[in-house]
Amino acid sequence: MSTDQKAYSNAEGLFSIDAFAYDELRFVRAGFERTSRKVLTDGINSQLLISLIRVAQDIEEVKVNKITGDLSKDSRAVAKVDKGEMVGRAVGLPQPVGKMREKPAEIKQVLLPILLGNLNVQGAYDLISGKARRQKRQYRYDDLQEHINWIRKRADDDYFISMGIPGERISEFIEFSFLETPQVRTYVKAKNLSGALFKMEEVVPIFLKRLK
């Protein structure tokens, strides 16, 4: 303070400054409370560890929307914002088409070339060894988990809990709704959250009855 000398910390918060014994060092940063330290003699505190306290700030009022019973409104209220998706649309990023997967061998694709005098060795091996069957089973499981996660990322757990579904069984309920009402999954594939939630609500009584 006596010399009005200034110094700035680097990206790791380290800094150095010339000072005399008993000089007062003052530390300031926007959004934090100001603090100060005194330099002692004989270099006793030549290295200082400074902690700054963030200044309390007011935040916007948090509003909790009550469920109205109108699913078209409630589904929009509980929908979570996918910021990554919003940014992608804003900057015009191209959307991925399909999935980058190895296509499992099909019986027709292997047998037809044989009739024409050609042999698809890799395709025949995949069928005989069971690799093609395992691939299809894995892809079905991956797609199922992807669709379940798509809903869970966009609908709060409280939405399901308010209908009586235990929090730890939400994913199980979503999978059950896919099997009980395949149209739910059709809506998910179309990225239609309101439609998916509307059809899922019809399945709630059946699912809760099975839990008893």
N, C-alpha and C positions, 0 to 999 in steps of 0.2 A: 504493500500500500504506500510506503514512503517514497518509492521511486516511480510509482505508476507504471511499472514494467508489466507487460502482458505476455502470456505464452498460451499455446493451444495444445491439447492432447492429440495423439495420433489415433488411428482406428482402433487400437487396443487399449486406449485410455491412458497411455504413458506420456509423460511430459517432463521437462526440466526447465529450471529458471534460476537465475542468480539472485541470491538474497543474503542479507546480513543477519547477525544474531538478533533475535527478538523481533524480526520483521514479521508482519502479519500478511499471510497469503489468503486471498479471497477467491473462492471458486464459484462460478456462476454458469448456469446452463438454462436455456429456455425451457419452461415447463417444470423446473425443479426448484426447490428451496435453496437459497444461498447459504453457503457455509464458509468458515474460515479456520485457519490453523496458524500458530506462531512457530517461527523457526527458533530452535534452542541452540545453545552454544556447543562447541566441540563436535558438531555433526551428529549429535545423539539421534535426531530425527531427520537425517538427511534424506531418508526415503519415507514418504508419506502414503498411507492408504486412505483414500478419500471416498466416502459414500455420500451420494446425494439423494435426497428424499423427493419423490415426485409430488408436485402440487396437486391437491384434490381438484377435480374438475366436475362440473355438472354434466349430466348426460340427459339425452332426451327421455321424455316420459315413456315408460314401457306399458303398452296396452295389451291386456289379455282378452282375446275375443272368446265369447261364449258360443257354444255349439247351438245353432238355430234349428237344426233338424232338416234344413234344406241342404242336401248333400252338395249341390253345385256350388253353393256359397261356402260351406264348411271345408270342402276339399281345397278350395283356393286359399282359405285362411290358414290351413295347416301345412300347405305346401312350402317346402324349404326352397330357398333361392340357390340355384346352382351357379355360383359366380363364374366358374370356369366356362360354363356353357354360354353365359351372358356375354363374356368378353369375346369368346369365339365368334358369336353372331355379330357383335359390334364391329369387329375388325375384318369380318368376312372370311374367316378361316374355312377351308373346305372340310366338309364332314366326311368321316371315313365311310367307305362303302363296303359292307360285308366284313368278314373276319379273315385275318391271315392265318389260314389253317391248311394243314395237309389234308387233301380230300381222301376219305377212306375208299378202298377198292370196292367196286360193285360187281356182283356175279355176272351181270349182262356185259359189263365192260371187259371182263376177262374171257368169258365163253365165246362171245362173238368174234374176236380176232382169231381164236383157235379154229373156228369153222372156216375162216378165210386163209388158214395156213400160217397165222402168226401167233406167237405166244408172248403174252405179257408176263414175264417171269416175276417181276416185283409184285404185280397185282395178284398173281396166283399164290405167291408166298404169303402175302398179307391175309388172303382169305383162309388158306390152310392153317396158318399159325394162329389165327384168331386175332391178329393185330387190327384188322378192319373192324371187327365187332367191338373190341376194346376202345378203339377210337370213337366210334359212334356213341358208346355208352358214356365216355368221358365228355364228349361234346354236349350231350344232353344234360349232364350234370352241371357243366360250366354255364350253359345257357340258363338253366334253372336258377343258379345262384346269382347270375347277373341280373335276371329279372326281379328276383326278390330284393336284391340290393338297390335296384333302381327305385322301387317303391319306398324302401326304408330311408333312402337319402332324401326323398321328397315329401314324406309324411311323418310328422312327429309321432313318437311313441305314445304320447298322451291321447292322440286321436284314437288309437286302437284300445288303449287302457280304458278310456271313457265308455267303450262299448262292452266292457267286461272281459276283454282278452288280457290274460296275464302278460306282463312285460317280457318275461323270458320265453314266451311262446308266440311272439308276434311273427317271427320268421316261419314257424310251423303253420300258423294260421294262413299266411300268405300262400305257402305251398299248397295247403289244403284247398284254398279257394281256386287255385289253378286247376286242380284235379276235379273239383266239384262243379266248377263253372268255367270251362275252357275259354269263354269269351273274355274273362278277366285278363288272361294272358294276351289275347288279341289286342286289347286296349293298351297293354304295356308295350307290345311291339310297335304300336302306332304312336307311342309316347303320349297317350291320352290319360293323364292321371285322374281326372274327374270321372271318366267312364269306368276306369279300373276300380276306383273306390266305390262307385255306385253299385257295381255288380258284386263286389266283395261284401258289402253290407248285407246283401241278401243271404250270404252264407253264414253270417255270424251266429244266428240261432242254432244252426246245425252243428257248428263247431263247438259251441258252448255246451250243447247237449251231450256231445261225445266226451267232454272233459269231466262230466259228472260221474 
